[in-house]
Amino acid sequence: MQPRMHYDDASWEKSEEVSDSWVRQFLEPDILRPVGSFLVRHHNPSDPDQFSILEKGAFNISLRMKYENAGSAVIRFPQPGATMFPEEKVRNEVATMRFIHDKTSIPVPFILHWGTRKDIPLQLNPFIIMDYIDHDTNMYDALNSPECSPSDRGALDPSIDENKLEFLYRELAIVLLQLSVCSLPQIGSLDQVDDFTWEVAHRPLSMPMNELVRLGSLPQSELPHTTFDTLSSYLEHLARLHISHLVNQRNDAVDSANDCRRKFVARKLFLKLAQGQRLFANSSQFEHGPFKLWCDDFRPANVLLDKSLSIVGVVDWEFTYAAPVEFSHAPPWWLLIEKPEYWPKGLEDWCWEYERRLETFLRALTHREDKMVEQGQLKEYQRLSKPMHDSWKSGDFWITYAASNSFAFDSIYWEKIDRRFFGTVDCSTDDLWKYRLDLLGKEEKDEMENLVAQKLRDMETRILAWDPDDYTLARLNVQEETVNAKEDSPLSGKFH
């Protein structure tokens, strides 16, 4: 069994092609000049010095304007091909950052201006203009193995000093605790009503939703369109989304008939657990909330540090929404930097290393909780250390991880969830699905075999089945027009 489902390679290739083509235009002065002038007009009209690309991330490109007085500002655009909901993502992120700035002491960039595609010169994409936060390094570099190449996936330095690690974990704990104190009445994304009021008004736009459309060829119509009032309704939606992903991913979702059956059985059983409200032992306690602010993209790389390794800024609040409290009660997966499904030595080795570092993290978290309780910033019942400890020991950690990570779902389900609910069977994990077939009804088994037949037919061809956003489609059209123009040129083919 593979540690994760493969991406639809046809969708992935097209996504990268569109994104790379769009980013390359920022090397052209005719693009940089009007964008730089626009940024200056909304930030500081005097003394602009240097305008250049600051960073190309997974979803955005950021450009920085330096001023002669040493100040700086950043303009950031979501990348077509990488971001499937650019307008929605920017709107949600602005509301979230302003909420965090108002309700917590977490240092986030101050937003100077933002707008839609039509508000920016050349109509490049929606944008955010914000202050640049000066920093010396980031949490990822502070935790990462020094031997790790920039082109490789990072992992926690195995030789890191324990005192240094606990200090860095304490810094991260401050952010998690402050986010968990924010209570919201529904599951969904924030909208700013006025300068001092926010409400949960939009669907919970998550990173998995973006990736399912971008890399899983999931039609956008399969995604949620509303907020959620209860834990159980949201978990059932996530479980159904896993099934839709398996059904709709056109290429690379399965590698054999039995692989398809294994994946189908896992998703159907997870859905049954969700429908029976069995996934969390104490689910009824938080069925109606309160729900907590949750960021899918909160990780060490987005935490900025000064020379003393103290936090000076936290960036990239895209894909932040009010989520079930169980998400906040699960200890963070990023303690080892690397995700379990990518761990080179396998899931069990990841667990061994993680549990060792979790002990350090919970000690650091408790230290911060004690300080905040003493200073009146935290109530005793708002501590996270015990819920996180219990989540790991009970296995609830894996429920939240499987629910929100569709591509990693299968190995997590079979190795960490199935036996907890359906008992131990004396067989290999790869064959466990065969012993669970009796838990499916006849209609479900027929549905499974129909899906197997469809997937085997699909494997005979490779077709791009992609439902991206209008901005990405517009960029695709531009690329095709450029290619056609070159092919139709009277000079085409005359030079070698």
C-alpha positions, 0 to 999 in steps of 0.5 A: 500500500502506498503511503499516499494517493498519487496526484492526478499527474495530468492536472499537476502538469497543467497546474505547474505550466500555468503557474510558471508561465504567469510568474515569469511575466514578473521578470519583465519591466513592463509588468513590474513598473506599473505594479511598483507604481501602484504599490507606492501610491498606496503605501509611501509615495516618497523615496522608493528605491528598489522593487523586486520579487521577494518570494515565490511560494506554493500559492502566491508570489510576493514582490517587495518595495524597499524605500531609501528610509529603510522601510519596505512594503509587500504586494502579494498575488495568488498564482493562477494554476496554483490557487483555485479560488483567488478572490475568495482566498484573498477576501478570507485572508484579509478578514482573518488577518484583521481579526487576529490583529484585533483579537490577539497579540500574534504579530501579523503584517499590517494590511494597507490595501487589498482588492480584486483583479479589476482593481490592479493595473494589468488586471493581474490577479487579486492582491494584498498590500501589507507592511514587510516584517523585518526578520533574521530567519524563520522557524523552519530554518531554525528547526531544520537539519543543517545538512538538508539541501534547499531542494530537499524536503526538510526534517527536524534536526535530529541533533538539535539541542533540547533547550533550543528545541523547547524554546522554539516550541514555546514560541510556537505554543503562544500562537496556538494558544491565542488562536484556540481562545478565539471562539466562533459560533459556526464552522466557516470562513470569516467576513469583516462586517465593520472595523470591530465586528466579524462573523462566520459568513462563508464556507470553510475554504480549506487547503485540501479543497484547493488541492482536490480541485488542483491535483485531484481533478475534483469538480468544484460543484462537489465542494461545500457552499455553506457554513456548518452548524455542527461537528457531525455535519462537517465530519460527514461532509469531509467523509463524503468528500473523500469518496468524491475524490476517489470517484472523480480523480481521473488519473493515478488515483488507483494502481489496480482493481484491489487498490481501488477496492481497498480505497473504496472500503476505507472511505465507506467505513469512515463515512459510516463512523461519521454518520454514527457520530463515532469518530470522536469519543467526546463528540457530543461535548462539542457538537455545537461548538464553540468552534476555533480558528484554525489555519491549514497552512500554519507551519514553521516556514511561515513563522518569522524570527529575529536574531534571538529566535523570538517570533516577530511575525506570522504570515500566510493566513490563507485557508484559515477558518473556524473549525471543530475544536478537535482540530485545535486539540490535536497536537500539531503534525509539524513538530518534525517539520515533515508530514507522516505520509512523506517520512522516508522511513515509514509511518511507524518510524515517524510515530516513534520520532514524533512521540519523543518530540511531543513530550518536549512540545507538551512541556513547552506548551504547559510552561506557556499555559502556566504563564498565561494563566498567571497573567490572566490571559488564559483560563484553566479550562482553555489549556491545550496541553491535556487535550493534545496529550489525550488526542495523541493517546486516544488516536483522535489525532489520526481522525483529524489528520485523516479527515482533512488530508484526502491524499494521505487518507488511505494509509492513515485509515488502515494503519491507525483508525480501522482496528480501533473501531472494528477490531484486530484481524490476523492479517497484513494491513494490505489485506485488511479490507477483505475482512471488512467487506461484510460491513458493506451492504449489497448496494455498496458492494455493487457501487464498488465494483462499478467504480473498479470497472470505471477506474480500470477503463480510465487507466487505458487513457490519460485525459485532462479532467480539470475544473479550475477557476476562471482566472486559471482558465483565462491564463490558459487561453492566453498561453494557447493564443500565444502558441497559436500566434507563434505557429501562424507567424510568417517567420515561424520555422524559417530559423534553426 
